[in-house]
Amino acid sequence: LKIFEDYSKIKIPIYQREFVWEEENANLIISSIFETFDDWKNNNIQVENFFGIFLLEILENNKEISIVDGQQRITSFYLFFYMWCYEYASSF
């Protein structure tokens, strides 16, 4: 997700629905992330995982992107990695 490094803000447009994923949806994506990490850790050279399509719009100021599609997944990724870093940052 290198694209997120190049922009200072990520906007969720007002027309997007609220974050409504249930625990089951979040658990599926988190399980998939862990499976991918396990494959990578075990030197599985052909690590692949499909998390769906994200549709992003680069805004006119070229410093922000707007999430057109994939907001629920991107929000889940963000929350997962934020909490993971919060919990485990001191162990690095």
C-alpha positions in Angstrom: 0.0 0.0 0.0 2.8 2.4 -0.9 0.3 4.8 -2.4 -0.7 5.9 1.0 2.8 7.0 1.8 2.7 9.7 -1.0 -0.3 11.6 0.3 -0.7 13.6 3.5 -4.5 12.9 3.9 -6.9 10.2 3.1 -10.5 11.3 2.9 -13.6 9.3 3.1 -16.3 11.1 1.1 -19.6 12.0 2.8 -21.5 9.6 0.5 -19.7 6.6 2.0 -21.6 4.6 4.5 -20.5 4.5 8.1 -18.1 1.7 9.2 -20.6 -1.1 9.6 -18.6 -4.3 9.4 -19.5 -6.9 11.9 -16.9 -8.8 13.9 -17.2 -11.7 11.4 -16.2 -9.5 8.4 -13.2 -8.1 10.3 -12.1 -11.5 11.5 -12.0 -12.8 8.0 -9.7 -10.1 6.8 -7.5 -10.3 9.9 -7.2 -14.1 9.4 -6.2 -13.5 5.8 -3.5 -11.0 6.9 -2.1 -13.5 9.4 -2.1 -16.3 6.9 -0.2 -14.1 4.5 2.3 -13.2 7.2 2.7 -16.9 8.1 3.4 -17.8 4.4 6.0 -15.0 4.2 7.6 -15.9 7.5 7.9 -19.6 6.3 9.7 -18.4 3.1 6.8 -19.3 0.9 8.1 -17.4 -2.2 4.7 -17.3 -3.9 2.8 -15.4 -1.2 -0.3 -14.1 -2.7 -3.5 -12.8 -1.2 -6.3 -10.9 -2.8 -8.0 -8.3 -0.6 -10.3 -6.9 -3.3 -10.1 -3.8 -5.3 -9.6 -0.3 -3.9 -10.7 2.6 -6.0 -9.0 5.9 -5.0 -9.2 9.4 -6.4 -6.3 11.7 -6.3 -7.6 15.1 -5.4 -6.7 18.3 -7.2 -4.2 19.4 -4.7 -2.2 16.2 -5.3 -1.7 15.8 -1.5 -4.9 14.0 -0.7 -6.7 10.9 -1.9 -10.3 10.1 -1.6 -11.6 6.6 -1.1 -14.2 5.9 -3.7 -14.5 2.1 -3.1 -13.0 -0.2 -0.5 -13.6 2.0 2.5 -14.7 -0.8 4.8 -11.6 -2.9 4.0 -9.2 0.1 4.2 -10.6 1.1 7.6 -10.3 -2.5 8.8 -6.6 -2.6 7.7 -5.9 0.7 9.3 -7.5 -0.3 12.6 -5.8 -3.7 12.7 -2.3 -2.2 11.9 -2.8 0.7 14.3 -3.7 -1.7 17.2 -0.9 -4.1 16.2 1.6 -1.3 16.3 0.2 0.0 19.6 0.4 -3.4 21.2 3.8 -4.5 19.8 5.8 -1.4 19.0 7.7 -1.7 22.3 9.0 -5.2 21.4 11.0 -3.9 18.4 
